[in-house]
Amino acid sequence: MNREINTEIASGVVGLILSAVFFFALEDISWMSILFPKTLVYIMALIALALVVRGIIKPSRDRIFHVGSNVRWMVTGVLFFAWVLFMPVLGFFVSTVVFMTIIVGYLARARSRVTIGKFMVWIPIVIAEVTFFYLIFTKVLYVPLPEGMFF
């Protein structure tokens, strides 16, 4: 698809829809736990609204889906969707480590040859990053993350 559209308005509308979905999906949990997700939803809605306003004030048309591989972004989207589906089963930590390692490997194939040695370097980095965010969200921000059969 090589269509030209006003990308600011399109992105802003998608952002506003996602903001509404996330806003209405927020659960009734403790005020400390809900503070961070609610703040992010509000920020996302403000940025999306700013994009729509910018698209109206200074309209421009750009081609979409003409840079990069359409197959690559679709596969990445399917992998992210699978990650979300497996999160309640495996838990946040395990599913994130598994799927981020798969996604990193898949996307790296587009630029270079992927070897076992590269995976051995990536896995500890992914584990360290996921551990960092897991601890920040659970211990500092008190955001409950999905728990599965492992933790």
C-alpha positions in Angstrom: 0.0 0.0 0.0 1.6 3.3 -1.1 -1.2 5.7 -0.1 -0.6 9.3 0.9 -2.4 10.3 4.0 -2.2 13.0 6.7 0.0 10.9 9.1 -0.4 13.3 12.0 -4.2 13.0 12.0 -4.1 9.3 11.4 -1.5 8.7 14.2 -3.4 11.0 16.6 -6.7 9.3 16.0 -5.2 5.9 16.6 -3.5 7.3 19.8 -6.8 8.7 21.0 -8.6 5.4 20.4 -5.8 3.5 22.3 -5.9 6.0 25.1 -9.7 5.5 25.4 -9.3 1.7 25.4 -6.5 1.9 28.0 -8.4 4.4 30.2 -11.6 2.3 30.3 -9.5 -0.9 30.9 -7.9 0.5 34.0 -9.0 -1.6 37.0 -10.0 -0.5 40.4 -6.8 -1.1 42.3 -5.0 0.8 45.0 -4.3 4.5 44.2 -0.6 4.0 44.3 -0.6 1.2 41.8 -3.0 3.0 39.4 -1.1 6.3 39.5 1.6 5.5 36.9 -0.6 3.8 34.3 -3.2 6.5 34.6 -0.5 9.2 34.1 0.8 7.4 31.0 -2.7 7.2 29.5 -3.2 11.0 30.1 0.2 11.8 28.6 -0.5 9.5 25.6 -3.9 11.2 25.1 -2.4 14.7 25.2 0.3 13.7 22.7 -2.3 12.2 20.4 -4.5 15.3 20.6 -1.5 17.5 19.8 -0.9 15.3 16.7 -4.5 15.8 15.5 -4.3 19.5 16.1 -1.0 19.8 14.3 -2.4 17.7 11.4 -5.3 20.2 11.1 -3.3 23.4 11.5 -0.4 22.3 9.2 -1.6 19.5 7.0 0.8 17.4 5.1 0.5 14.2 3.2 3.1 11.4 3.4 3.3 7.9 1.9 2.8 5.1 4.4 4.3 1.6 4.4 6.9 2.4 1.7 10.0 2.1 3.9 11.2 -1.2 5.3 9.7 -4.6 5.1 5.9 -5.0 5.5 6.4 -8.7 6.3 8.8 -7.8 9.1 6.5 -5.3 10.9 3.6 -7.8 10.5 5.6 -10.6 12.0 6.8 -8.4 14.8 3.2 -7.3 15.5 2.1 -11.0 15.6 5.0 -11.7 18.0 3.9 -8.9 20.3 0.4 -10.1 20.2 1.6 -13.6 21.1 3.6 -12.1 24.0 0.5 -10.5 25.4 -1.4 -13.8 25.1 1.3 -15.8 26.8 1.8 -13.3 29.6 -1.0 -14.7 31.8 0.2 -18.2 31.3 4.0 -17.8 31.7 4.0 -14.5 33.8 5.4 -11.2 32.9 9.0 -11.9 33.5 9.4 -15.2 31.7 7.2 -14.3 28.7 9.0 -11.0 28.3 12.4 -12.6 28.3 11.4 -15.3 25.8 9.5 -13.1 23.4 12.0 -10.2 23.5 14.8 -12.6 22.7 12.8 -14.0 19.8 12.0 -10.5 18.5 15.6 -9.3 18.9 16.8 -12.3 16.9 14.2 -11.9 14.2 14.8 -8.2 13.7 18.6 -8.7 13.8 18.3 -11.1 10.9 17.4 -8.2 8.6 20.8 -6.6 9.1 23.3 -9.3 9.9 23.9 -13.0 10.3 22.5 -14.3 13.6 24.7 -16.8 15.4 24.5 -18.8 18.6 27.3 -16.5 20.0 25.2 -13.4 19.4 22.3 -15.0 21.2 24.5 -15.8 24.1 25.3 -12.1 24.3 21.7 -11.0 23.9 20.1 -13.2 26.4 21.9 -11.8 29.5 21.2 -8.3 28.2 17.5 -9.0 27.7 17.3 -10.7 31.2 19.0 -7.6 32.8 16.7 -5.2 31.1 13.6 -7.2 32.0 14.8 -7.5 35.6 15.4 -3.8 35.8 11.9 -2.9 34.6 10.3 -5.7 36.6 11.8 -4.4 39.8 11.0 -0.7 39.0 7.4 -1.5 38.3 6.8 -3.9 41.2 9.0 -2.5 43.9 9.1 1.3 43.2 5.9 2.0 41.3 3.8 -0.7 42.9 2.3 -1.7 39.5 1.1 -5.3 39.7 2.3 -7.3 36.7 0.7 -10.5 35.4 1.8 -13.6 37.2 1.8 -17.0 35.5 2.9 -20.5 36.3 6.4 -19.4 37.1 6.1 -15.9 38.8 
